[in-house]
Amino acid sequence: MPHFEIHATDPARARRFYSGLFGWAFDPMPGAEEVDYQLISGPNLGAELTGGMMKRMGAAPAPHGPVRGCTLTFEVADTDERYAWALDNGGAEALPPMDYPGIGRAAYVEDGEGNIVGFITPATGEN
């Protein structure tokens, strides 16, 4: 089962960001209170993909630096709307919305916690 983890210096702030961005919910994982580990649930998550968030163990990467780990990209209905929401709610530009013929429209933002997250609206009717 694929599983991803988001590391955050301020987990409460990061939970608000991702709840608003993707509609995710967070539930504390019993036994992992020391690192404020939260299991993520919501759209596009479940048996085929699970996620968690935890307190970062060390300093956060510098803002606007190079990618510092894996980059996760999630499907959304409207890339431009989600991009604008992210920038209005503590995110910073990593890559503005761009069209990729035959693929879709994608964008990437920094989440305010040293991570980069992407979203894509798949192309329709181009196959």
Secondary structure, 3 states (H helix, E strand, C coil): CCEEEEEECCHHHHHHHHHHHHCCEEEECCCCHHHCCEEEECCCCCCCCEEEEEECCCCCCCCCCCCCCCCEEEECCCHHHHHHHHHHCCCEEEEEEEEECCCEEEEEEECCCCCEEEEEEECCCCC
